[in-house]
Amino acid sequence: MRKYLAIILIGIFIILPLALAQERPRVAVLSNSYSNWSGYDRELEAKLTDLLFSLDRFELVERRYIDNVLKEQALQLSYGSPDTIIRAGRLLGATYGFVIQLDNINTVWSKDSYKAEIKLSVKCVEIETGKIIGAKQANGYGFNRSTDLAISEAIEMIFLEDLTPAIKSWFRLGSSIVSRSDNFVYIALGQNAGVKKNSRYLVFKEVDLGIETQSPILEEVGLVEIKNSGYDWAQAVILKENEPIKAGFIVSEQVLENYKLFSFSGVIGKNPGLEVSYGFYRPWSHMANVSVIFEASPQILNTIVVTEYLKELRFTNNLSLFIGGGLGSSLGTQSDLSGSSINSLSYLANGRGILKLTLGDSYDFRVGAAYFLATTYNNWYYDYSKIPVPNYRVTAKEYNPSGLRLNIGISFSF
């Protein structure tokens, strides 16, 4: 029963955006007259307008026209007042009204820069019905020696990582498959609706559970990626299919807000060891990856921590290559001649390649290599202090963690 209920909910969730995708909705970004941070209102409205324009799926009401109409009508809007948003939207002939507000700004000087924490809220209201299509609250952080630049960086982070996928999910593109040829399908949706190359679409089929519903009941059966498009059509390659994808199946844009992955690998190279990686996809379709490598040799233990950005290159449905690089540091630990634990720090840059073979819905086999270019361990200190250790008491006086690492392991996604 739970499975059937989940399928029904998926169907309702997909059908509404599909209906919206047939014609570009007319949207207006409306001014919030009761903001506590009025100095940033115009900047936020402009950024939200730019975001909606870049998504290429809306007809935007011009900013100057909005200002003139609201001024003529002496209409003041509030983020928390759907009634005034509806009234303004009707005056402007808009299908949807967007309102954005800055909830809070907090800046703190930390070490050598300002840390800015920003809280934003965005709401989208359907003008005809007054229904709230979507609402999103998000936090962002920025760091800079200038408070204004730190705030701007925090706002940029929110727009990139939170608002973009949220709005795309409220207005998800979708249509149906017209035909299939080998491993390609053709979709009745194109550049006129905002279809982009390399974007991905989930594939659904209608199922009959003997239940009367107002919208079709859908079950997910596959995933496709757009390779070519015209004004009102698109060609997509099939990446995954649980059963043969056919003409008439429904496609709906895949929106990745967070895709997390844990990986465990054995390391061969400079020293044998273990690598633990945590990765996550963000809206710009790259993968941010944090790797921690533990290497052991008779003289020294390396703990390497590196943050990387990796780009996926897909070859087949089940085979992908991730390439990229990053920056990090390495902590070397050994015992001096008296047996006391001592440490030294190194800084490094690296390049990495990972070949991923998909084995199932949530786990993959990985083979990879990383080359590290690092500074040398040479200044050794006692644990929990900055007291240098005399060279004659250090077993490995100098050690460079640079070199090639090969790894093999398994990863789990969720």
N, C-alpha and C positions, 0 to 999 in steps of 0.2 A: 504493500500500500504506500509506503514511504517513497519507493521508487517511482510509482505512478504519479504521486503528488509532485515530486521533483520535476518530472517530465512536463506536467501541466504548467508549473510555474515558469519553466524555461520557455514554454510556448508563449505564454502571456508576455513574458519579458522581451521576447524577440519580435513578436508580431507588431507591437506598438511602434518601435523605431522603424520597422520596415514600411509601415504606412506613411510615416513622416518623410521617408527618403524619396518618395516619388516626385515631390516638388520641393524646391528650396524654400524653407520657411523664411519669412521676413522678420528680422529680429532688431530690437533696439536696445542699446546699452543706456540705461537711464541714470540720471544723477541722483545721488543720495544727499538730500538737503540737511539731514540731521546727524551728520557724522561728527564724532568727537575729534577727528583728525582731518579736518577739511583741507589742510594744506596738501594732502596726498590724493584727494579725490580725483582730480583731473588726470593725474599720472596713472592711477589704477583704471579709470574708465578708458583711457587711451590704450593701455596695455591689454585690457580685456577685448576692446574692439579689434586690435591687431591680432590677438589670438583667434577670435572668431573668423576674421578674414583669412588667416593662414590655414584654417581647417577646410576652407573652400567648399562649404556645404550650406552656406546661409546667404540670404540677401540682406545686406545691412542698411539700416536707415542712417542717413548722413548725420554726423554729429551736429553740424550747424543747424540743420532743420529741426533736430530734437530740441536744441537750446531755444530757438525762436518760438516753437510751439508752446513749450513749457513756460516761457516768459510771457507770451501773450495770454495764456490761460491762468497766469499767476499760480501755477501748480507746483507744490513742493512735495517731493517724494521722500519716503522713509523706507529703509530696508525691511522694517517689520510691519509695513502696511500694504498688504496685497491690494486693497481697494484703490489706493492712489496709483499703484503700478498698473492696474487694469484700466483705470481711467486714462492714464497717459498713453498706454499702448493703443487704446481705441482711437485716440486723437491722432496718433501717428500712423495708423493703419498697420500696426505690427501684429504678427501672429504670436510672438513671444517677447517678453520683456526680461532683460537681465539687469540685476542690481548687484553691485559689489560694495563692500564696506571694509574698512580697516578697523578691526576690533581692539587691537592693542599693539603698542610698540614698547619694547624694553631694551635699552642699551646699557652695557656694562663694560668698563675698561678692564681687560684681562691681559696681563703680561705686556705685550707690545702692540695691541690692537683692540678695537671695540668689537664686542660681540653683540649683534642685534638679533632679537627674537621678535618675529612678526606673527600676528594672528589675523587671518583674512576670512571673510565669509562671502560666498557668491550664491545667488538664488536666481532660478529661472521660473517664470510664471507664464502659463498659457493664458493669453488675454481673453479669449472667448469664454472659457469655463472658470477661470480663476484658480485652476489646479496648479500646484507647485510641481513642475516637471522634475526639478532637481535642486538640491541645496548641498553645499559643500563648505565645511570649515577646515582650515589647514594651517599648520605652523611651518615657519621657515626660519633659517638661521643664516646670518652673514657675518663675515669677519673682515675688518679693514681698519686702517689707522684714521680714516674719516668716518664719522657717524653716518653721514648721508650715503656714502658708498656702501657701508655695511648694511644699512636698511635696504638700499637698492638691490644688493646681492641676495638678501633674504627674500625679497619680493620676487626676484627672478627665479629663485629656487622653487617657490610655491607655484608659480605659473607653469614651470617646466615639469615638475614632478607630481603635482596634485591636480591643478585645474585643467590642464590639457587632457589627461585621461578621463577625468570626471565628465567634462563636457562632451567628449567623444562618446562616452558610454550613454549619456542622456539622448544623444542624437546619432545613434549607431546606424551606419549605412547597411542596406541589405536589399536583396532582390531574390531572384530565382535562377536556377541553372537552365539554360536554353538547350544546350547539347553537350555531348562529350565526344572527344576524339583522342584515343590512346590514353595518355596520362594528363591530358588537358581538358578543361571545361570552359564553356563560354557562358558569361553572366549577363543578364539584361540590366546592366548598370554600368555607367561610364564616367567620362570626365565631366559631363554636365552635372553630375551629382557629387563630384569631389573625389572620385576613386583615384588612389595613388599607386604607382608602381611599388612592388615589394610589400604592400600592405596585405594582411592575412584575414581570411574570412572563415568562420566556422560554418560547417554544413549540417543542415538538419533535414529530417524527413518527417512527414506527418504520420502519426500512428492513430489507430482506432482502438480505444479502450472501452468502448461501449458507454461512454459518459458524455452527456450533452454539455457542451461548453460554448461560450460566445466566441472563442478564438480557437484555431487549430492546436492540437496537442503535438508538440515537437520533441524529437529525440535526436541528440547529437550523433552524427555518424562520421565526421571527418573534418579535415582542415585543408584549405587551399591558399595559394599565394599568387597575387596579381603579377603577371609578367608583361602584359601589353594591354592597351585600352584605346578605345575610340570615343567619340562623342557620347554614345549611349550604349556601349558594350565594353566588355573586358574579357581577356583571356587569362586563365589562372592555371597553374600547375598543381596537381594533387600532391600534398605533402603526407597526408595520412587519411586512411579510410578504414573504418571498422567493418563496413560492408560496401559493395560496389556503389559508387556515387552515380546517380542517374539524372537525366533531365527532369525538371519539375521539383527537385529538391531545393530547399531554401538556404540562402547564404546570409550570414550576418557578420558584420565587421568584428574582428577580435580586438579587444582593448586590453592591453597588459598593464595593469597598475602595479602589480608586484608579482614577480616570479622568482622564488627562492630555491637555492640549490646548495646542498652540502656534498662535499667530495672527500673521500679518503684514498690516499695513494701511497704506495711505497716509493722511496726516492733512491736513485742510484746515480752516482756522479762524484761530487766532491767528497762526500761521506755518505754512507748508507743512513737511511732514516725514514721518517714518516711525514707526509704533508697532509694538512687539513685545510680545506678551502671552503669559504662561504661566499656564494655569489648571488646576485639578484639583478633581474632586468629592470630597467627604468624606461619611461616613455620614449626616450630618444633611441630605443632599440639596440643599445649597447648593453653589455653586461659588466657591472662593477663587481670585481672579484677581490676578496681579501684572503690571502694565503698565509698560513703559518707553517713553517718547515722546521722540524726538529732533526738535526744531524748529529751523529755521535761518532767520535773517533777515540783512539786510546788516550789522546792528550786533551781534547777540547770538545765541548758541546755547543753547537750553533743553534740559536733560535732566530729564524729569519721571518720577518713580518713585512709583507709587501701588499700595496693596494694597486690594482690594475684595472684597466679598461680594455675589454675584449670585444671584438666584432665577430659575429657569426657568419660563416660562409656555408651555405647548405648545398650539398652535392646530390643527395637522394633523400627519400622520405626518412631514412634512418641514420644517415651519415652526415655529420657537420664538422667543420673546422672552425675553432675559435683562435683568433690571432690578436695580439696587442702587446701591451707592456705597462710598466708602472714604476713607482718609486717606493722605497722602504728603508728599513734598517735591520741590522743584525746584532744580536747580543751574544758575545762569546763568553763561555764560562769554563774555568778550569781550577785546579787546586795548585797553590804554590808549594814550595818545598816543605813547608810546615803543615800542609794539609788544609789550610784555610781556603775558602772559596773566594775567587777573584773574578772580576768581569771587565770586559772591554766592549765598546760600541763601535759599529761600522755603519756607513751609509751606502746605499746602493741603488742602482737602476737595473731594470731587467726587461727582456723581451720574452714572450711566451707563445707557444702554439699548443693547442689541445685538439686531438681528434676524438670526436664523441660518436659512439655507436649506440643508438637507442635500442634497448632490450625490452622495454615495456612502457606503460603509461607514466611511470614515476621513477624509473631507474635506468641508468646508462653505464656503459663501459667506456673508460677514458684512457687514452695513451697520450702523453704529452712530453714536452721538453721546455726548459727555461734556461736562459743564459743570464747570469748575474755579473755585473761589473761593479765592484765594491772598493771602498777604501780599506786599508790594512788595519787589523788590530795591532796596536803598538803600545798604547798607554793603558796599563792594567791597574784596577782599583779594587780595594776590599769591598765586600758586600755592604750595602747600606751606609756607605761613606764615600768621601772623595779623597781618601788617603792613597796616594800612589804606592805601588809595590816596587821595590828595588828590582832591577832587571835580573840580578843574580838569583832571585828567589822565584822567578817565573819559569815554568817548564817550557811552554811554547812562547818565546819572547815576541815573535812577530808571526802573524797568521793572516792570510788574505782569503776571504770567503768567495772570491770571484771564481766563476767556472760554470760548466754545463751540468744541469740536473735532468735526468730522465725520470719519468714517473709513470706508474700504471696503477689503476684503481677503479673504483666504482663511485657513482654519484647518485644522489636521491633528490628529486625535485618535489616541491609542494607549494 
